Amino acid sequence: MEQRIGSSSQPLEGAGFDPAFIPGLTSPASGRTKDEEPEKEPEVAEAESAEDAEETEEAEGAEEAAPEPEEDAAEEDPAPEGGPVFEASDRRAKLVADHRGVRLSLDDQECEFRWDEIGAVETETARFGKRYTVTVHTPDRRWYPIEIEAPARSRFTEWDSQLDAVLDAYFEEDAE
């Protein structure tokens, strides 16, 4: 006697398993693959192939016009002499704000914001404890907080004044 491996029951269809299933209004998704698509009319197929050819030509032109990233890294503007720099770090987190922008890192994750990508920078201190929180807000309504454990609560005022000096020097509120 032969035995089948696996379940002998067929998958169920309906609203209990597919929230988009409405009997009579929509049909269940078919198992068609891209290769099994119905053939298009010749005129439509020719128009699509012409559009694809134009897109590839434009992409090739853009690749030629775009500078290589290695050149950009070499041409990076040097730090101005005596410009304010803010650095704060603990065992896990690090925050650097300088002429290039704001860089946040936590463990192995890092993000960098240029000054034109920043909508606001907010600082907050914990009522109890030694956590100093800096939140970078972007114009598209996203925010990126980082908490840094200070060695002592007295460092909060020092860090606030250093960060304010960097923001006053490089951040332009009306940059939009």
Solvent accessible surface area in square Angstrom, and as a share of the most:
residue,aa,sasa,rsa
1,M,223,1.00
2,E,166,0.74
3,Q,155,0.69
4,R,215,0.79
5,I,182,0.92
6,G,65,0.63
7,S,95,0.61
8,S,97,0.63
9,S,86,0.55
10,Q,147,0.65
11,P,117,0.74
12,L,124,0.62
13,E,127,0.57
14,G,14,0.13
15,A,70,0.54
16,G,76,0.73
17,F,144,0.60
18,D,60,0.31
19,P,128,0.81
20,A,73,0.57
21,F,45,0.19
22,I,84,0.43
23,P,100,0.63
24,G,84,0.81
25,L,139,0.69
26,T,72,0.42
27,S,96,0.62
28,P,63,0.40
29,A,105,0.81
30,S,83,0.53
31,G,80,0.77
32,R,147,0.54
33,T,79,0.46
34,K,167,0.71
35,D,137,0.71
36,E,109,0.49
37,E,89,0.40
38,P,90,0.57
39,E,172,0.77
40,K,105,0.45
41,E,118,0.53
42,P,101,0.64
43,E,137,0.62
44,V,70,0.40
45,A,46,0.36
46,E,118,0.53
47,A,53,0.41
48,E,70,0.32
49,S,68,0.44
50,A,52,0.40
51,E,99,0.44
52,D,83,0.43
53,A,50,0.39
54,E,102,0.46
55,E,107,0.48
56,T,78,0.45
57,E,119,0.53
58,E,120,0.54
59,A,50,0.39
60,E,105,0.47
61,G,37,0.36
62,A,61,0.47
63,E,127,0.57
64,E,150,0.67
65,A,86,0.67
66,A,59,0.46
67,P,90,0.57
68,E,102,0.46
69,P,108,0.68
70,E,135,0.61
71,E,87,0.39
72,D,78,0.40
73,A,72,0.56
74,A,88,0.68
75,E,133,0.60
76,E,92,0.41
77,D,91,0.47
78,P,116,0.73
79,A,61,0.48
80,P,68,0.43
81,E,172,0.77
82,G,84,0.81
83,G,22,0.21
84,P,45,0.28
85,V,79,0.45
86,F,0,0.00
87,E,100,0.45
88,A,5,0.04
89,S,63,0.40
90,D,44,0.23
91,R,217,0.79
92,R,120,0.44
93,A,3,0.02
94,K,90,0.38
95,L,1,0.00
96,V,16,0.09
97,A,0,0.00
98,D,14,0.07
99,H,35,0.15
100,R,85,0.31
101,G,0,0.00
102,V,2,0.01
103,R,55,0.20
104,L,9,0.05
105,S,24,0.15
106,L,76,0.38
107,D,87,0.45
108,D,119,0.62
109,Q,124,0.55
110,E,145,0.65
111,C,49,0.29
112,E,87,0.39
113,F,16,0.07
114,R,132,0.48
115,W,33,0.11
116,D,95,0.49
117,E,61,0.27
118,I,10,0.05
119,G,35,0.34
120,A,43,0.33
121,V,27,0.16
122,E,82,0.37
123,T,54,0.31
124,E,107,0.48
125,T,57,0.33
126,A,20,0.15
127,R,199,0.73
128,F,159,0.66
129,G,43,0.41
130,K,79,0.34
131,R,115,0.42
132,Y,0,0.00
133,T,21,0.12
134,V,1,0.00
135,T,14,0.08
136,V,0,0.00
137,H,53,0.24
138,T,20,0.11
139,P,79,0.49
140,D,96,0.50
141,R,213,0.78
142,R,147,0.54
143,W,159,0.56
144,Y,77,0.29
145,P,81,0.51
146,I,11,0.05
147,E,90,0.40
148,I,0,0.00
149,E,84,0.38
150,A,2,0.02
151,P,87,0.55
152,A,43,0.33
153,R,109,0.40
154,S,86,0.56
155,R,81,0.30
156,F,12,0.05
157,T,103,0.60
158,E,74,0.33
159,W,6,0.02
160,D,48,0.25
161,S,68,0.44
162,Q,69,0.31
163,L,3,0.01
164,D,79,0.41
165,A,48,0.37
166,V,0,0.00
167,L,28,0.14
168,D,121,0.63
169,A,58,0.45
170,Y,44,0.17
171,F,36,0.15
172,E,122,0.55
173,E,144,0.64
174,D,140,0.73
175,A,61,0.47
176,E,187,0.84
